[in-house]
Amino acid sequence: SNMNWNTLLCSDRIRSFRKASSSDLRTEFEKDYHRIIGSASFRRLQDKTQVFPLDRSDFIRTRLTHSLEVSSLAKSLGQNISQSIMTSIKDESFTQEHKGAVCDILQCAGLIHDIGNPPFGHFGETSIQDWFKQNLGRLQFKGEPLKNLLNPQMLQDFYNFEGNTQAFRVVTRLHFLVDEHGMNLTKALLGTIIKYPVSTLEINRGSGDIRTKKMGYFYGDKENFQNVQEATGTNGKRHPLAFLLEAADDIAYKTADIEDSVKKGCISYEKLLEELRSFERVRQTEYYQNLVSWLEERYRKGVEREYRRPDLYAVQNWIISVQGQLISGVTGCFTRNYNQIMEGAYKDDLFAGTEVELLTDALGDIAYRYAFCTRPILKLEIAAQTIFNFLLDQFINAVIPYDTDLPMTQVQKKMVALISDNYKKIYSICSRGKSESEKLYLRLLLVTDYICGMTDSYAKDMYQELNGIV
């Protein structure tokens, strides 16, 4: 049962609506683009960190600029792959119209892939997971630990909390446009942003299949998830475009992190070269050696032309060329594994077994060691944990008795009053007629929804204000 492009590129929305006037000539996917860039959730990405704390200097990438880069790379991949499907794979079922749709969907997917990320990047995710692991056994509701009141999937949702999964939630529910359907985007686009089409009970990091590495949807969103799976015909498999979105994300941040690390002085040009050369010993390939030599040649050019920073000139030029190489590597990989991808049987990323695989490993490893393990970053991690611990302590404590017959203290009432009405409205719609334990689960999600929607500075300011730090 192969997936097919007609259903994969499904332009329906979860809430269907009357067709607008015929004067609107845009496709549904072009309308998605406008909805996304016009949204506050998207604008908030400009105050979320990619890696470095935001106040250092204006050239450091934010989540917003990162998302724009991913969007642009994803669209390029869409163009290359579409061309390849039509000319070298010669899949008759794939039309020129499909090509346009693929490019538009990938462009939109790049914009929203990080829209659910909590403040402070990945530290945010781990801080949230750690807090729940430490506290759900300790906190009580009507004399019973919260841990015992939630079903296994609900519990695992908090232990495995994930920004990608939250993105699905933001666009299908939380971004309050008209009603509780969020931005109400097309199902093809929603299918593309689901990287791991499994629940938290099916996570299996050791399966050897990329699609079970992390969670793909919350228990509270299972109907929307099912709806998208059925409409696109993916049914538990990964949408082929999800592989391309992930590749675009990898290309964007692996190259950006290297560039930012050189700019910030975390790694010198000489050290970068030495590190890149040391990977040759792992697996000697002429292709890789030539790529690294090209970096040296750029540096010599920069010195010859008497640039003030030949190191930066070399790295920035090299990075642009590297991105092109990675794009063609990914295109080749998708093309070679096309049938497996369409069957849902392909288990790797799109760098596996390509000539650029060594390069992506090298870039990822170098960035990890030089960009993420420096002292300001360690301080930021500790600060993030402190801020999250405080906010989760206060807000979770406040929502446990909220919307029940239990009495609430003045402080609890004030904390609940701070949560945006939007999120409370979604909670009241979703909790109607639900059991007590499911309502409790939705109240905990109400807090993670609110905190994930915060920008870095909003979270920091709230922490300081509530602690009387002026």
WOGIFEN-V414769 format. One record per backbone hydrogen bond with DSSP energy under -0.5 kcal/mol. CO is the residue of the C=O (numbers start at 1). NH is the residue of the N-H. If there is no record, write none. Layout:
((CO NH) (CO NH))
This chain:
((4 7) (4 8) (5 9) (7 10) (10 188) (12 187) (14 16) (21 24) (23 25) (27 31) (28 32) (29 33) (30 34) (31 35) (32 36) (33 37) (34 38) (36 39) (39 43) (40 44) (42 45) (43 46) (44 47) (45 48) (45 63) (45 64) (47 456) (48 63) (53 56) (57 60) (61 50) (62 66) (63 67) (64 68) (65 69) (66 70) (67 71) (68 72) (69 73) (70 74) (71 75) (72 76) (73 77) (74 78) (75 79) (76 80) (77 81) (78 82) (79 83) (80 84) (81 85) (82 86) (83 87) (84 88) (84 89) (84 90) (85 91) (90 92) (91 94) (93 95) (95 99) (96 100) (97 101) (98 102) (99 103) (100 104) (101 105) (102 106) (103 107) (104 108) (105 109) (106 110) (107 111) (108 112) (109 113) (112 115) (114 117) (120 123) (120 124) (121 124) (121 125) (122 126) (123 127) (124 128) (125 129) (126 130) (127 131) (128 132) (129 133) (130 134) (131 135) (132 136) (135 138) (135 139) (136 147) (139 146) (141 144) (144 141) (145 148) (145 149) (146 149) (146 150) (151 155) (152 156) (153 157) (154 158) (155 158) (155 159) (156 160) (158 161) (162 166) (163 167) (164 168) (165 169) (166 170) (167 171) (168 172) (169 173) (169 174) (170 175) (171 183) (171 184) (173 182) (174 176) (175 177) (179 182) (181 184) (182 177) (182 178) (185 14) (186 190) (187 191) (188 192) (189 193) (190 194) (191 194) (193 195) (195 197) (196 198) (198 216) (198 217) (199 202) (204 207) (208 210) (209 212) (210 213) (212 204) (218 221) (219 222) (221 225) (222 226) (223 227) (224 228) (225 229) (226 230) (227 231) (228 232) (229 233) (229 234) (229 235) (234 237) (239 242) (239 243) (240 243) (240 244) (241 245) (242 246) (243 247) (244 248) (245 249) (246 250) (247 251) (248 252) (249 253) (250 254) (251 255) (252 256) (253 257) (254 258) (255 259) (256 260) (257 261) (258 262) (259 263) (260 264) (261 266) (261 267) (262 265) (268 272) (269 273) (270 274) (271 275) (272 276) (273 277) (274 278) (275 279) (276 279) (277 280) (277 281) (278 281) (279 282) (279 283) (285 289) (286 290) (287 291) (288 292) (289 293) (290 294) (291 295) (292 296) (293 297) (294 298) (295 299) (296 300) (297 301) (298 302) (299 303) (300 304) (301 305) (302 307) (303 306) (307 310) (309 313) (310 314) (311 315) (312 316) (313 317) (314 318) (315 319) (316 320) (317 321) (318 322) (319 323) (320 324) (321 325) (322 326) (323 327) (324 328) (325 329) (326 330) (327 331) (328 332) (329 333) (330 334) (331 335) (332 336) (333 337) (335 338) (337 341) (338 342) (339 343) (340 344) (340 345) (340 346) (341 344) (342 3) (347 210) (349 352) (351 354) (354 357) (356 360) (357 361) (358 362) (359 363) (360 364) (361 365) (362 366) (363 367) (364 368) (365 369) (366 370) (367 371) (367 372) (368 372) (374 378) (375 379) (376 380) (377 381) (378 382) (379 383) (380 384) (381 385) (382 386) (383 387) (384 388) (385 389) (386 390) (387 391) (388 392) (389 393) (390 394) (391 395) (392 396) (392 397) (393 397) (394 398) (395 399) (396 400) (397 401) (401 404) (409 413) (410 414) (411 415) (412 416) (413 417) (414 418) (415 418) (415 419) (416 419) (420 423) (420 424) (421 425) (422 426) (423 427) (424 428) (425 429) (426 430) (427 431) (428 432) (429 432) (431 434) (435 439) (436 440) (437 441) (438 442) (439 443) (440 444) (441 445) (442 446) (443 447) (444 448) (445 449) (446 450) (447 451) (448 452) (449 453) (451 119) (451 454) (455 459) (456 460) (457 461) (458 462) (459 463) (460 464) (461 465) (462 466) (463 467) (464 469) (465 468) (468 470))
